[in-house]
Amino acid sequence: MSALVPDEKPFCLFVVAGEPSGDQLAGRFVQTLRRLLAPRPVEVHGVGGPRLAALGQRTLLPLEDLALMGFAEVLPKILAIRRHLRDVEAAVRRLQPDLLLTVDAPGFNLRLLERLRDLPVRKVHYVAPQAWAWKEGRARKLPGLVDHVLYILPFEPAFFDRFGVSGSFVGHPVVEEPAEAPDGGRWRAANAVPATRRLLCLLPGSRRSEVSRHLPILREVAADLAVDHADLGVVLPTVPSVEALVREGVADWPVAAHVTTDRENRFDLFAACDVAIAASGTVTLELALGSCPTVVIYQTSAVSAWIARRLVKVRYAALVNLIAGREVLPELLQEACTAPAIAREVSLLMEDPDEAQAQRRAMGAVVRSLMPPGGWLPSEAAVRAALGPMLPDPGHGAEAGDTI
């Protein structure tokens, strides 16, 4: 593809990615931007993590300084966060970038955009705040703060249109992650697991609090299921930050549990499993990509649950269910999150092929809805929508700035 502008002046991109997931998302954006603008060079400045650093970002501060969740974490660092806001604002004003891309982390990024309201540079926010679930006021603020929002969920355009927000559905990044179609047979062969052996995938969460609450319940479930399925295999994919906690937690289980941090082959693993039990989160979309029948669980403190029930406005917790508009995956939350109830749902999926296949069909429809129109991958759709009027040849018949 030809260069965006026929000169050698570098394209200046300022990225603020305040969470590890945002660092990954922004990294793919930068790689695609450089491909589309080649041979014009792209300079990257701002806030990020290891992925952006590896791509040459001139990092103002590490994302760990912003990756905070919850009142208890934020309060002790409120003065530092205010200082970071001032520093990032000053850097953006000094650089006057061609594009300011804020990625997720609405607590920090919307405050930054408010400070930069008067700055005449193109501002794009990637991953809309979950105003459809709670804090609807954030949707009302967006038209005055950003030029364009990049939506990753198919129902978001209709919601944010009500508030006059300019945006494009660019597809969910999860559909771009598998290098090839998930293959359960490949994973079983590589790990010497017979095709006839039942596999249960357990995903207790990626935070220490989630693992601590869910693992004891999952221990009971695995023990219960092993009574009727003597050859049951149990696999626990996890992340390095909680790997030690998971390994310690399963050490005395009556059923042997294989713990793995292998992310590269996780979609093959999901495809290899008969059923998964997963803490609610983006992982439900990954399981849908692997066509793995799933039971969704979640348990938090009584106080957090009380607050959530009064603030959250959506009917479902799992993204698969939110996108489908119905309960495709059984949800067992809070008081309903008990070992006997979970075991019953898992047994139904293991023993009733029609029930499992119905879930797989619904998952497939959800996965298809996560792809952007136009035949592009999400990263390319995101770059094209972000550049908007700066892109003279939108391609694929779309008009610059239109919803892709």
C-alpha positions in Angstrom: 0.0 0.0 0.0 1.2 3.5 -0.8 2.2 5.9 1.9 -0.6 8.0 3.5 1.2 11.3 2.7 4.0 11.5 0.1 6.7 13.0 2.4 9.1 11.6 5.0 7.8 13.4 8.0 7.1 10.7 10.7 3.5 10.1 11.7 3.4 10.9 15.4 1.1 8.6 17.5 0.6 9.1 21.2 -0.8 6.1 22.9 -2.1 5.8 26.5 -2.6 2.2 27.4 -3.2 1.8 31.1 -3.6 -1.9 31.4 -1.8 -5.1 30.2 -4.7 -5.9 27.8 -4.6 -2.4 26.4 -0.8 -2.8 25.9 -1.5 -5.9 23.7 -4.3 -4.2 21.8 -2.3 -1.0 21.2 0.7 -3.1 20.1 -1.3 -4.8 17.3 -2.7 -1.3 16.4 0.8 0.1 16.0 2.0 -2.9 13.9 -1.0 -2.5 11.5 -0.6 1.3 11.4 3.0 0.9 10.3 2.1 -1.6 7.6 -0.6 0.7 6.2 1.5 3.8 6.3 4.7 2.3 5.0 7.2 3.6 3.9 6.3 6.6 6.0 7.8 6.1 9.5 5.6 6.1 12.6 6.9 7.4 16.0 5.1 6.1 19.1 5.1 8.0 22.4 3.1 7.8 25.6 2.2 5.2 28.3 2.4 1.5 27.8 3.9 -1.8 28.7 6.3 -4.4 27.3 4.5 -4.9 24.0 4.6 -1.2 23.1 8.2 -0.8 24.4 9.3 -3.6 22.1 7.7 -1.7 19.2 9.8 1.4 20.1 7.4 3.4 22.1 9.1 6.3 23.9 7.5 5.6 27.2 6.6 8.4 29.5 5.7 6.1 32.4 5.0 2.4 32.7 1.4 1.2 32.7 1.9 -0.4 36.1 1.5 3.1 37.5 -2.0 3.3 36.1 -3.2 -0.4 36.2 -5.2 0.1 39.4 -8.6 -1.4 40.1 -11.1 -0.5 42.8 -11.4 2.2 45.5 -9.0 0.5 47.9 -6.2 0.5 45.3 -6.8 3.9 43.9 -7.2 6.0 47.1 -3.6 5.6 48.4 -2.2 6.6 45.0 -4.6 9.5 44.2 -1.9 12.2 44.4 0.5 10.1 42.1 -2.4 9.6 39.6 -3.0 13.4 39.5 0.7 14.0 38.9 0.6 11.4 36.1 -2.4 13.2 34.5 -0.5 16.5 34.5 2.7 14.9 33.1 0.8 13.0 30.3 -1.2 16.1 29.4 2.0 18.2 29.2 3.6 15.6 26.9 0.7 15.5 24.5 0.5 19.3 24.3 4.3 19.5 23.6 4.2 16.8 20.9 1.0 17.8 19.2 0.6 14.2 17.8 -1.1 13.4 14.5 -3.3 11.0 16.5 -3.9 10.6 20.3 -5.1 7.0 21.0 -6.4 6.3 24.4 -6.9 2.6 25.1 -9.5 1.3 27.6 -8.7 2.4 31.3 -11.6 4.9 31.3 -10.9 6.0 34.9 -7.6 7.6 33.8 -8.2 8.2 30.1 -11.5 10.1 30.3 -10.0 12.5 32.8 -7.0 13.0 30.5 -9.3 13.7 27.5 -11.2 16.2 29.6 -7.9 18.1 30.3 -7.1 18.0 26.5 -10.6 19.0 25.4 -9.3 22.2 23.8 -6.3 20.6 22.0 -6.9 20.5 18.2 -5.5 17.0 17.5 -7.5 13.9 16.5 -8.5 12.0 19.6 -9.7 8.3 19.4 -10.7 6.1 22.2 -10.3 2.3 21.7 -12.7 0.1 23.8 -15.7 2.0 24.8 -16.4 2.4 28.5 -19.0 -0.1 29.7 -21.6 2.6 30.1 -24.2 0.1 28.9 -23.6 -1.8 32.1 -23.1 1.1 34.5 -22.0 4.7 34.7 -24.2 5.8 31.8 -23.0 9.3 32.4 -19.7 8.4 30.7 -21.6 8.0 27.4 -23.0 11.5 27.6 -19.5 13.0 28.1 -17.9 11.3 25.1 -19.1 13.5 22.3 -17.2 16.5 23.7 -14.1 14.5 24.6 -13.3 12.4 21.5 -13.6 12.5 17.8 -14.2 8.8 17.4 -14.7 5.7 19.6 -13.7 2.2 18.4 -16.3 -0.4 19.6 -15.3 -4.0 20.1 -18.8 -5.4 20.9 -21.5 -5.6 18.2 -24.3 -4.1 20.4 -22.3 -1.0 21.3 -23.0 1.2 18.3 -26.7 1.2 18.9 -26.3 2.1 22.6 -23.8 5.0 22.1 -25.7 6.4 19.0 -28.3 7.5 21.5 -25.8 9.9 23.0 -24.5 11.3 19.8 -21.2 9.5 20.0 -19.2 9.1 16.7 -17.9 5.6 16.6 -17.2 2.4 14.6 -17.6 -1.3 15.4 -14.1 -2.6 14.6 -14.5 -6.2 15.8 -13.3 -7.9 19.0 -9.5 -8.4 19.2 -10.0 -12.0 20.5 -10.9 -13.2 17.0 -7.5 -12.1 15.8 -5.5 -14.0 18.4 -5.5 -17.7 17.1 -2.8 -18.1 14.5 -4.9 -20.8 12.9 -8.2 -22.6 13.5 -8.3 -24.2 17.0 -7.6 -28.0 16.8 -8.4 -30.1 19.9 -6.9 -33.2 18.3 -3.6 -31.4 17.9 -3.5 -30.5 21.5 -4.4 -34.0 22.7 -1.7 -35.6 20.4 0.9 -33.1 21.6 0.1 -33.9 25.3 -0.5 -37.6 24.9 -4.2 -37.4 25.9 -6.4 -40.1 24.4 -9.3 -39.0 22.2 -11.6 -40.9 24.5 -10.6 -39.3 27.7 -13.0 -36.7 29.1 -11.3 -33.4 29.8 -12.5 -30.7 32.2 -11.0 -27.2 31.8 -11.1 -25.0 35.0 -10.5 -21.3 34.8 -10.8 -19.8 38.3 -9.8 -16.2 37.2 -6.6 -14.2 36.7 -6.7 -12.2 40.0 -5.6 -13.6 43.4 -9.0 -12.8 44.9 -10.8 -14.8 42.2 -8.5 -17.8 42.5 -8.8 -17.8 46.3 -12.6 -17.8 46.2 -13.1 -20.1 43.3 -10.5 -22.9 43.7 -12.1 -24.5 46.8 -15.4 -24.7 45.0 -13.8 -26.1 41.9 -12.1 -28.7 44.0 -15.4 -30.0 45.2 -16.8 -30.0 41.6 -13.8 -32.0 40.3 -14.1 -34.6 43.1 -17.8 -35.0 42.5 -17.5 -35.4 38.8 -14.6 -37.9 39.2 -17.1 -40.3 41.0 -19.0 -40.9 37.7 -16.1 -40.3 35.3 -13.1 -42.3 36.6 -10.9 -41.2 33.6 -11.6 -37.5 34.1 -8.7 -35.3 33.2 -8.5 -31.8 34.7 -6.6 -28.9 33.2 -6.1 -25.4 34.7 -4.8 -22.8 32.3 -3.6 -19.8 34.3 -1.4 -16.7 34.1 2.1 -16.3 35.6 1.0 -13.8 38.2 -1.2 -16.3 40.0 0.5 -19.6 38.9 2.1 -20.3 42.3 -1.2 -19.7 44.1 -3.0 -22.1 41.7 -0.4 -24.8 42.0 -0.5 -24.5 45.8 -4.3 -24.7 45.7 -4.5 -27.9 43.7 -1.6 -29.7 45.4 -3.9 -31.8 47.6 -6.8 -32.3 45.2 -8.2 -35.8 45.0 -8.2 -35.5 41.2 -4.8 -34.7 39.5 -4.9 -31.3 37.9 -2.6 -30.2 35.2 -1.6 -26.5 35.5 -0.4 -24.7 32.5 0.6 -21.1 31.6 0.9 -21.9 27.8 -1.1 -19.1 26.2 0.1 -19.8 22.7 -1.8 -23.1 22.4 -4.8 -22.2 24.6 -7.3 -22.2 21.8 -6.3 -25.8 20.9 -6.6 -26.7 24.6 -10.1 -25.2 24.7 -11.1 -27.2 21.6 -9.7 -30.4 23.2 -11.9 -30.1 26.3 -15.3 -31.5 26.7 -16.5 -28.8 29.2 -15.1 -25.7 30.8 -16.0 -24.0 34.1 -14.9 -20.3 33.8 -14.9 -17.2 35.9 -16.9 -14.6 34.0 -14.6 -12.5 31.8 -13.2 -12.2 28.3 -12.2 -15.9 28.6 -15.8 -16.9 27.7 -15.2 -15.4 24.2 -11.9 -17.4 24.0 -13.8 -20.6 24.9 -16.4 -19.8 22.3 -13.6 -19.6 19.7 -12.6 -23.0 20.8 -16.2 -24.3 20.7 -15.9 -25.5 24.3 -19.2 -25.9 26.1 -19.0 -23.7 29.2 -20.5 -23.1 32.6 -19.9 -19.6 33.9 -19.3 -18.9 37.6 -18.4 -15.9 39.8 -18.3 -15.2 43.5 -17.1 -12.0 45.2 -17.5 -10.4 48.6 -21.0 -9.8 50.0 -20.3 -6.0 50.0 -19.1 -6.0 46.3 -22.1 -8.1 45.3 -24.5 -5.8 47.1 -23.0 -2.7 45.3 -22.9 -4.5 41.9 -26.6 -5.4 42.1 -27.5 -1.8 42.6 -25.3 -0.4 39.9 -25.1 -2.9 37.1 -28.0 -2.7 34.6 -27.3 -5.7 32.4 -29.1 -9.0 32.7 -26.1 -11.3 32.1 -22.5 -11.4 33.4 -20.9 -13.5 30.5 -20.0 -11.6 27.4 -21.2 -14.5 25.2 -24.7 -14.2 26.8 -24.7 -10.4 26.5 -23.9 -10.6 22.8 -26.4 -13.4 22.2 -29.1 -11.6 24.2 -29.9 -14.8 26.0 -28.4 -17.3 28.4 -26.3 -19.5 26.1 -23.9 -20.3 28.9 -25.4 -21.2 32.3 -24.4 -18.5 34.8 -24.0 -19.5 38.5 -23.2 -16.3 40.4 -22.7 -15.5 44.0 -25.2 -17.6 46.1 -25.9 -19.8 43.2 -22.1 -20.5 42.8 -22.1 -23.8 44.7 -20.3 -27.1 43.9 -23.5 -29.2 43.6 -25.1 -26.7 41.2 -22.0 -26.4 39.0 -21.5 -30.2 38.9 -25.1 -30.6 37.7 -24.7 -28.2 34.8 -21.3 -29.8 33.8 -22.8 -33.3 33.9 -25.6 -32.2 31.6 -23.1 -30.9 29.1 -21.0 -34.0 29.4 -23.8 -36.5 29.1 -26.2 -34.8 26.7 -24.6 -34.4 23.2 -27.6 -32.3 22.0 -27.2 -29.8 24.8 -23.5 -29.4 24.2 -24.0 -29.1 20.4 -26.7 -26.4 20.9 -24.2 -24.4 23.0 -21.5 -24.8 20.3 -23.9 -23.5 17.6 -24.8 -20.5 19.6 -21.1 -19.8 20.4 -20.4 -20.0 16.6 -23.0 -17.3 16.0 -21.5 -15.1 18.7 -18.0 -15.5 17.3 -19.2 -14.5 13.8 -20.7 -11.4 15.2 -17.4 -10.3 16.6 -15.8 -9.9 13.1 -16.0 -6.4 11.6 -17.7 -5.8 8.3 -15.6 -5.2 5.3 -13.4 -8.3 5.4 -10.7 -6.8 7.5 -9.2 -8.1 10.7 -10.1 -6.1 13.8 -6.7 -4.4 14.0 -7.0 -3.1 10.4 -10.6 -2.0 10.9 -9.4 -0.1 14.0 -6.6 1.7 12.3 -8.8 2.7 9.3 -11.5 4.0 11.6 -9.0 5.8 13.8 -7.4 7.6 10.9 -10.8 8.5 9.6 -10.5 11.7 7.5 -6.7 11.4 7.4 -7.1 8.3 5.2 -7.7 9.3 1.6 -8.4 5.8 0.3 -10.7 3.9 2.8 -10.9 0.9 0.5 -13.6 -1.8 0.4 -16.2 0.8 -0.6 -16.4 2.5 2.8 -16.4 6.2 3.2 -13.8 7.7 5.5 -15.2 8.2 8.9 -18.2 5.9 8.4 -18.9 3.0 10.6 -17.0 0.2 9.1 
